Amino acid sequence: MKQKAPFRVLAIFGTRPEAIKMLPLVKALKEDPRFDCQVAVTAQHREMLDQVMTLFDIKPDYDLNIMTAGQTLYDVTTRALMGLRDVLEKAQPDLVLVHGDTTTTFVGALAAFYRQIRVGHVEAGLRTGNKYSPYPEEMNRKLTGAIADFHFAPTGNAKRNLLKENVPEDAIYVTGNTVIDALKKTVKDVFDFHNPKLEAAIRSNHKLILMTTHRRENLGAPMRHVYQALKEVLRDYPEAEAIFPMHKNPKVREVAEQVLGKMDRVHLIEPMDYEPFANLMARVDIVLTDSGGIQEEAPALGKPVLVLRNTTERPEAVTAGTVKLIGTGKEDVYAATMRLLSDETYYRSMAESVNPYGDGKASERIVSYLLEAYGYQTGRMTEFESEK
């Protein structure tokens, strides 16, 4: 019997969050001889992307290197689309895999569609119902979903969102989130941060607050209100310290320095590589963030998350109780943070909630699905049960 040629898969991504979630799947595909898996990066974000590629020991087969200073959504979209046109011509994949909701995600799916190549959407089905929140991510993922042939939904709720949009049920497969796969390979019992101030804060008896902010819709007054709330929390709770890896965006850094720069118990530090950041997250007490991915990662580590947004495309952890939407109002941020610091019973109710986002086998499930879909085997792994 003639042996089947390896199935050609091209994974496309462009930012650090995509890389974190796609690289466990890329490694799983590369380890299976039935696949010929190649990687194309747009480098929509350059430095932060490279850090993760190095950590997972993956080198891209195609690197568009599109990032430029002051780039706009128009710039990213057009440069990525034209670059991926040429990549697809060379790679000739049977399937393109994209992840999540970035501009690279949508453009990768669109470029594949123009060549009539099937698309698999990893982390499919997340929705807020508001096309401008988050912007432009909500429309990126909806448009990608309209193109995709295979929808790898992380949770049952994401599957239901897709069914409401008339996606055929047999094209949806609940996998759990690949970010949990990445965390299980990254967080260590002992880790050297190579930063004396961080090491001292972690060794102290202080409650540690980790904060990240970067969303476009939070720039300006909303971020200022959040930083002012944190300042008042630390004033009123002297046994707490805050660690704030500041985003590269000058609009974030300027306000952070103005409001928090002179405070002894605030550590304003540079953005961290994924490995030290994941290990730091495992060692803090509370997380304040407007990030999407951290809403999945922190619950997996037993950390209560206060989300600095009014909407979330990840409602599962809100329902489970490990995440709370608090917006960006100064009084709301202050009250929610102080309650976690001072009410041990309430803190435990959030910290000990069941993480609904995965069991570390999402990549394995996707591989099993593709092997079945393309006739390499019969049967696939049981879907992830996100609701117990």
C-alpha positions as CSV (number, residue, x, y, z in Angstrom):
1,M,0.0,0.0,0.0
2,K,1.4,3.4,-1.0
3,Q,2.2,5.6,2.0
4,K,0.4,8.9,2.2
5,A,2.5,12.0,1.7
6,P,2.7,14.2,4.8
7,F,-0.2,16.6,5.3
8,R,1.1,20.1,4.7
9,V,0.0,22.6,7.4
10,L,1.0,26.3,7.6
11,A,0.6,28.0,11.0
12,I,0.4,31.8,10.7
13,F,0.7,34.2,13.6
14,G,2.2,37.6,14.3
15,T,2.1,38.5,18.0
16,R,3.4,37.2,21.3
17,P,-0.1,36.0,22.6
18,E,-0.7,34.1,19.4
19,A,2.8,32.5,19.5
20,I,2.3,31.4,23.1
21,K,-0.9,29.7,22.2
22,M,0.1,28.3,18.8
23,L,3.6,27.0,19.5
24,P,2.5,24.0,21.7
25,L,0.3,23.0,18.7
26,V,3.1,23.6,16.2
27,K,5.4,21.4,18.3
28,A,2.8,18.6,18.5
29,L,2.3,18.7,14.7
30,K,6.1,18.8,14.1
31,E,6.5,15.7,16.3
32,D,4.0,13.7,14.2
33,P,5.6,12.4,10.9
34,R,2.1,12.5,9.2
35,F,2.3,16.3,9.1
36,D,4.7,18.7,7.4
37,C,4.1,21.7,9.6
38,Q,5.7,25.0,8.6
39,V,5.4,28.4,10.4
40,A,4.9,31.9,8.9
41,V,5.1,34.9,11.1
42,T,4.1,38.4,10.1
43,A,6.0,39.8,13.1
44,Q,3.2,42.3,13.6
45,H,4.9,42.6,17.0
46,R,8.6,41.9,16.6
47,E,10.6,41.8,19.8
48,M,7.9,40.2,22.0
49,L,7.2,37.6,19.3
50,D,10.9,36.6,19.0
51,Q,11.1,36.0,22.8
52,V,8.5,33.3,22.6
53,M,9.9,31.7,19.5
54,T,13.2,31.3,21.2
55,L,11.6,29.8,24.4
56,F,9.8,27.1,22.4
57,D,12.8,26.6,20.1
58,I,10.9,27.1,16.9
59,K,12.3,29.0,13.9
60,P,9.9,30.4,11.4
61,D,10.0,29.1,7.8
62,Y,8.7,32.5,6.6
63,D,9.2,35.8,8.3
64,L,7.5,38.9,6.8
65,N,8.9,41.3,9.4
66,I,6.2,43.8,8.8
67,M,6.4,45.8,12.0
68,T,7.3,49.5,11.6
69,A,7.2,52.5,14.0
70,G,3.8,54.1,14.3
71,Q,2.1,51.4,12.2
72,T,-1.6,51.6,11.8
73,L,-4.2,48.9,11.2
74,Y,-4.2,49.8,7.5
75,D,-0.4,49.3,7.4
76,V,-0.5,45.9,9.2
77,T,-3.4,44.6,7.1
78,T,-2.0,45.5,3.7
79,R,1.6,44.4,4.3
80,A,0.5,41.2,5.9
81,L,-1.9,40.4,3.1
82,M,0.5,41.0,0.3
83,G,3.3,39.1,2.1
84,L,1.1,36.1,2.8
85,R,0.1,35.9,-0.8
86,D,3.7,35.2,-1.7
87,V,4.2,32.8,1.3
88,L,1.1,30.7,0.3
89,E,2.4,30.5,-3.3
90,K,5.7,29.0,-2.1
91,A,4.4,26.8,0.8
92,Q,1.3,25.3,-1.0
93,P,-0.3,24.1,2.2
94,D,-3.3,21.8,2.5
95,L,-4.4,23.7,5.6
96,V,-3.7,27.1,7.2
97,L,-4.0,27.4,10.9
98,V,-4.6,30.8,12.5
99,H,-5.2,31.7,16.1
100,G,-7.6,34.0,18.0
101,D,-8.3,37.6,17.0
102,T,-5.4,39.7,15.8
103,T,-5.1,41.5,12.4
104,T,-2.7,38.7,11.4
105,T,-5.4,36.1,12.2
106,F,-8.0,37.7,10.0
107,V,-5.6,38.5,7.2
108,G,-4.1,34.9,7.3
109,A,-7.6,33.5,6.9
110,L,-8.4,35.9,4.1
111,A,-5.2,35.1,2.2
112,A,-5.9,31.4,2.5
113,F,-9.5,31.9,1.3
114,Y,-8.3,33.8,-1.8
115,R,-6.3,30.6,-2.7
116,Q,-9.2,28.3,-1.7
117,I,-7.1,26.7,1.1
118,R,-8.9,25.3,4.1
119,V,-8.6,27.3,7.3
120,G,-8.5,26.0,10.9
121,H,-9.3,28.6,13.6
122,V,-7.7,27.9,16.9
123,E,-9.5,29.6,19.9
124,A,-12.7,30.0,17.8
125,G,-16.0,31.4,19.0
126,L,-15.1,34.0,21.5
127,R,-17.6,36.9,21.4
128,T,-18.6,40.0,23.3
129,G,-21.4,41.0,21.0
130,N,-20.0,44.5,20.6
131,K,-17.9,45.0,17.4
132,Y,-16.0,47.9,19.0
133,S,-15.1,46.1,22.2
134,P,-12.5,44.9,22.1
135,Y,-11.4,46.8,19.0
136,P,-10.4,45.5,16.4
137,E,-10.3,42.0,17.9
138,E,-14.1,41.3,18.0
139,M,-14.5,41.8,14.3
140,N,-11.2,40.0,13.5
141,R,-12.5,36.8,15.2
142,K,-16.0,37.1,13.6
143,L,-14.6,37.6,10.1
144,T,-12.1,34.8,10.6
145,G,-15.0,32.6,11.8
146,A,-16.9,33.4,8.6
147,I,-14.0,32.0,6.6
148,A,-12.9,29.1,8.7
149,D,-13.6,25.4,7.8
150,F,-12.6,24.0,11.2
151,H,-13.5,25.8,14.4
152,F,-11.4,24.7,17.5
153,A,-13.5,26.2,20.3
154,P,-11.8,26.3,23.7
155,T,-15.1,26.0,25.7
156,G,-18.7,24.9,25.4
157,N,-19.7,28.6,25.6
158,A,-17.6,29.4,22.5
159,K,-19.2,26.5,20.7
160,R,-22.7,27.8,21.5
161,N,-21.6,31.2,20.1
162,L,-20.6,29.6,16.8
163,L,-23.9,27.6,16.6
164,K,-25.8,30.8,17.0
165,E,-24.0,32.1,13.9
166,N,-25.1,29.0,12.0
167,V,-21.7,27.3,11.9
168,P,-22.3,23.5,11.3
169,E,-21.9,21.6,14.5
170,D,-19.7,19.0,12.9
171,A,-17.2,21.7,12.0
172,I,-16.8,22.7,15.7
173,Y,-14.6,20.8,18.2
174,V,-14.2,21.8,21.8
175,T,-10.5,21.4,22.7
176,G,-9.8,23.5,25.8
177,N,-7.3,26.4,25.4
178,T,-3.8,25.8,24.2
179,V,-2.5,28.4,26.6
180,I,-2.9,25.9,29.4
181,D,-0.7,23.5,27.4
182,A,1.9,26.3,27.3
183,L,1.6,27.1,31.0
184,K,2.2,23.5,32.0
185,K,5.5,23.5,30.1
186,T,6.6,26.9,31.4
187,V,5.8,27.4,35.1
188,K,8.5,25.9,37.4
189,D,8.7,25.3,41.1
190,V,12.0,27.2,41.3
191,F,12.7,30.1,39.0
192,D,15.4,32.8,39.0
193,F,14.0,36.2,37.8
194,H,17.5,37.8,37.7
195,N,15.9,40.9,39.4
196,P,16.8,41.6,43.0
197,K,13.8,43.8,43.6
198,L,11.4,41.3,42.3
199,E,13.0,38.5,44.2
200,A,12.8,40.6,47.4
201,A,9.1,41.3,46.8
202,I,8.3,37.6,46.2
203,R,10.2,36.6,49.4
204,S,8.4,39.3,51.5
205,N,5.2,38.7,53.4
206,H,3.5,41.4,51.4
207,K,0.4,40.7,49.2
208,L,1.6,41.0,45.6
209,I,-0.6,42.7,43.0
210,L,0.3,42.1,39.3
211,M,-1.1,44.7,36.9
212,T,-1.0,44.9,33.1
213,T,-2.8,47.4,30.9
214,H,-2.6,47.9,27.1
215,R,-6.1,48.0,25.5
216,R,-6.7,50.8,23.0
217,E,-10.1,51.5,24.5
218,N,-8.5,52.1,28.0
219,L,-5.9,54.6,26.9
220,G,-6.1,58.1,28.5
221,A,-8.6,58.7,31.3
222,P,-9.6,55.1,32.0
223,M,-5.9,54.0,32.6
224,R,-5.3,57.1,34.7
225,H,-8.3,56.1,36.9
226,V,-6.9,52.6,37.3
227,Y,-3.5,53.8,38.3
228,Q,-4.9,56.3,40.8
229,A,-7.0,53.5,42.3
230,L,-3.9,51.4,42.7
231,K,-2.1,54.3,44.3
232,E,-4.8,54.6,46.9
233,V,-4.9,50.9,47.5
234,L,-1.2,50.9,48.4
235,R,-1.7,54.0,50.5
236,D,-4.4,52.3,52.5
237,Y,-2.9,48.8,52.6
238,P,0.7,49.1,53.6
239,E,1.3,45.3,53.4
240,A,0.8,45.2,49.7
241,E,3.2,45.7,46.7
242,A,2.4,46.1,43.0
243,I,4.4,44.8,40.1
244,F,3.6,46.5,36.8
245,P,5.4,45.4,33.6
246,M,4.7,48.5,31.4
247,H,3.6,48.1,27.8
248,K,5.9,49.7,25.2
249,N,3.1,52.1,24.2
250,P,4.3,55.6,25.2
251,K,0.7,56.5,26.1
252,V,0.7,53.8,28.8
253,R,4.1,54.5,30.1
254,E,3.7,58.3,30.4
255,V,0.6,58.1,32.6
256,A,2.1,55.2,34.7
257,E,5.2,57.2,35.4
258,Q,3.2,60.3,36.3
259,V,0.8,58.5,38.8
260,L,2.9,55.6,40.2
261,G,6.6,56.5,39.4
262,K,7.5,57.8,42.8
263,M,5.9,55.1,44.9
264,D,8.2,52.8,46.9
265,R,5.9,49.7,46.7
266,V,5.3,49.9,43.0
267,H,7.8,48.2,40.7
268,L,7.5,49.7,37.2
269,I,9.5,47.3,35.1
270,E,10.0,46.6,31.4
271,P,7.7,44.1,29.6
272,M,8.7,40.6,30.5
273,D,9.4,37.6,28.4
274,Y,6.7,34.9,28.6
275,E,8.6,32.5,30.7
276,P,9.4,34.9,33.6
277,F,6.0,36.5,33.3
278,A,4.2,33.2,33.7
279,N,6.4,32.3,36.6
280,L,5.7,35.7,38.2
281,M,2.0,35.2,37.7
282,A,2.3,31.9,39.6
283,R,3.8,33.8,42.6
284,V,1.6,36.8,43.0
285,D,-1.7,37.1,44.9
286,I,-4.0,39.2,42.7
287,V,-4.0,40.1,39.0
288,L,-5.4,43.3,37.6
289,T,-5.5,43.3,33.8
290,D,-7.3,44.3,30.6
291,S,-5.6,41.4,28.8
292,G,-7.7,38.6,27.3
293,G,-5.1,35.8,27.6
294,I,-4.3,36.5,31.2
295,Q,-8.0,35.9,32.0
296,E,-7.3,32.3,31.0
297,E,-3.8,31.9,32.4
298,A,-4.2,33.3,35.9
299,P,-7.2,31.1,36.8
300,A,-5.2,28.0,35.8
301,L,-2.7,29.2,38.5
302,G,-5.3,29.8,41.1
303,K,-5.0,33.6,41.0
304,P,-8.1,35.9,41.3
305,V,-8.4,38.2,38.3
306,L,-9.9,41.7,38.3
307,V,-10.6,42.5,34.7
308,L,-10.2,46.2,33.8
309,R,-12.9,46.1,31.1
310,N,-16.7,46.4,30.9
311,T,-17.1,43.4,28.6
312,T,-15.3,40.1,28.1
313,E,-15.3,37.5,25.4
314,R,-14.2,35.0,28.1
315,P,-17.3,34.8,30.4
316,E,-16.6,31.2,31.6
317,A,-14.3,32.3,34.4
318,V,-16.7,35.1,35.4
319,T,-19.4,32.4,35.8
320,A,-17.0,30.1,37.6
321,G,-16.1,32.9,40.0
322,T,-12.3,33.2,39.5
323,V,-12.6,36.4,37.3
324,K,-14.6,39.6,38.1
325,L,-15.3,42.3,35.6
326,I,-14.8,45.7,37.3
327,G,-14.3,48.2,34.5
328,T,-11.9,51.2,34.9
329,G,-13.7,53.4,37.4
330,K,-11.4,54.5,40.2
331,E,-13.8,53.7,43.0
332,D,-14.7,50.3,41.5
333,V,-11.1,49.3,41.0
334,Y,-10.2,50.5,44.6
335,A,-13.2,48.6,46.2
336,A,-12.6,45.3,44.3
337,T,-8.9,45.3,45.0
338,M,-9.3,46.2,48.7
339,R,-11.9,43.5,49.2
340,L,-9.6,40.8,47.8
341,L,-6.7,42.1,50.1
342,S,-8.8,42.2,53.2
343,D,-11.5,39.5,53.0
344,E,-9.8,36.1,53.2
345,T,-13.0,34.1,52.6
346,Y,-13.8,36.1,49.5
347,Y,-10.3,35.7,48.3
348,R,-10.4,31.9,48.7
349,S,-13.8,31.8,46.9
350,M,-12.1,33.2,43.8
351,A,-8.7,31.6,44.1
352,E,-10.2,28.1,44.5
353,S,-12.7,28.2,41.7
354,V,-12.4,25.6,39.0
355,N,-10.5,26.8,36.0
356,P,-12.9,26.3,33.0
357,Y,-10.3,26.8,30.2
358,G,-8.4,23.6,29.7
359,D,-6.5,20.5,31.0
360,G,-3.3,20.9,29.0
361,K,-4.4,18.5,26.2
362,A,-5.8,21.0,23.6
363,S,-3.0,20.6,21.1
364,E,-3.3,16.8,21.3
365,R,-7.0,17.1,20.7
366,I,-6.5,19.3,17.6
367,V,-3.9,16.9,16.2
368,S,-6.3,14.0,16.7
369,Y,-9.1,15.9,14.9
370,L,-7.0,16.7,11.9
371,L,-5.8,13.1,11.6
372,E,-9.4,12.0,11.5
373,A,-10.5,14.8,9.2
374,Y,-7.9,13.9,6.6
375,G,-8.2,10.1,6.8
376,Y,-5.1,9.2,8.7
377,Q,-7.0,7.5,11.5
378,T,-10.6,7.0,12.7
379,G,-11.8,8.4,15.9
380,R,-10.6,11.5,17.8
381,M,-10.1,12.4,21.4
382,T,-13.1,13.2,23.6
383,E,-13.9,16.9,23.6
384,F,-12.9,19.0,26.6
385,E,-15.7,19.5,29.1
386,S,-15.5,23.1,30.2
387,E,-18.6,22.9,32.3
388,K,-18.6,20.3,35.1
